[in-house]
Every structure is written in C-alpha cells, then in structure tokens.
Amino acid sequence: MKEYDFDLHVGQDYGLTYIIEGGESYDGYTAIMKVRRKPDTNEVLSVNGVIENNRITFRINGNDTISKVDAKGIHQYDAFIYNDDHSLKLGFGEVNIIQDIARH
C-alpha cells in the first residue's frame, strides 16, 4: 500500500497507476478509487479502475471534476481492488482539488 498526494486542477484529466509486485492474477477483481472531503463523509467522486495483469490504472475525467466536485481544496482518497472473497487496498492520500482562475 502506498501513500501518494497530488494536485488536481478542475477540468484536468489525470491518471494514476499502481503496480502490484509479486503479481498474481487479478481476473475477476473490481478496482475503485473514492475521493471524499473527509474520511468519514460521502464520496464526491468515484473512479473505476482498469486492471491489466498486475497494473491497475485509474483515470479521472476532467469533466467529472467540473460537474461532480463542488468543494475545492484538500480531499482524501483511497484506491482498492476487491472480489467476493478478498480486498486489497492499493493506496491512499490527499488530493488537492484546485479551482483554476479561468473556471470561476
């Protein structure tokens, strides 16, 4: 599990890839990243990941940050994969959602 913080400008496309060492097969797993204002609040953004062997990639669409994220500033995120029997937390951290000057 890795901690990683990043900045995300409203309207920006962004990708984040995790590589799982010792790669077993993750066929049948679902990958999800959830962004929340605070850890104990409802998600403001949910991103489905793409699993390719031991690589899991999350792509945030810039249009989603425009239409779904009202509050700017520091948010918390976590990313994980799961199936019916097992879950694995890939990473977590802070994402600073920045309102660009041209967007308000």
ChimeraX attribute file (.defattr): number of C-alpha atoms within 10 A of each C-alpha:
attribute: neighborCount
match mode: 1-to-1
recipient: residues
	/A:1	12
	/A:2	12
	/A:3	11
	/A:4	13
	/A:5	15
	/A:6	12
	/A:7	13
	/A:8	21
	/A:9	18
	/A:10	21
	/A:11	18
	/A:12	16
	/A:13	14
	/A:14	14
	/A:15	11
	/A:16	13
	/A:17	14
	/A:18	17
	/A:19	14
	/A:20	14
	/A:21	8
	/A:22	7
	/A:23	10
	/A:24	9
	/A:25	11
	/A:26	18
	/A:27	11
	/A:28	11
	/A:29	18
	/A:30	17
	/A:31	23
	/A:32	20
	/A:33	23
	/A:34	18
	/A:35	23
	/A:36	20
	/A:37	20
	/A:38	14
	/A:39	13
	/A:40	8
	/A:41	10
	/A:42	11
	/A:43	17
	/A:44	18
	/A:45	16
	/A:46	16
	/A:47	17
	/A:48	17
	/A:49	22
	/A:50	16
	/A:51	21
	/A:52	12
	/A:53	13
	/A:54	15
	/A:55	15
	/A:56	23
	/A:57	19
	/A:58	19
	/A:59	15
	/A:60	21
	/A:61	15
	/A:62	15
	/A:63	13
	/A:64	17
	/A:65	22
	/A:66	15
	/A:67	10
	/A:68	11
	/A:69	17
	/A:70	10
	/A:71	12
	/A:72	16
	/A:73	14
	/A:74	17
	/A:75	19
	/A:76	19
	/A:77	23
	/A:78	19
	/A:79	25
	/A:80	20
	/A:81	20
	/A:82	15
	/A:83	13
	/A:84	8
	/A:85	6
	/A:86	8
	/A:87	13
	/A:88	13
	/A:89	15
	/A:90	20
	/A:91	15
	/A:92	19
	/A:93	16
	/A:94	20
	/A:95	21
	/A:96	16
	/A:97	19
	/A:98	17
	/A:99	17
	/A:100	12
	/A:101	7
	/A:102	5
	/A:103	9
	/A:104	5
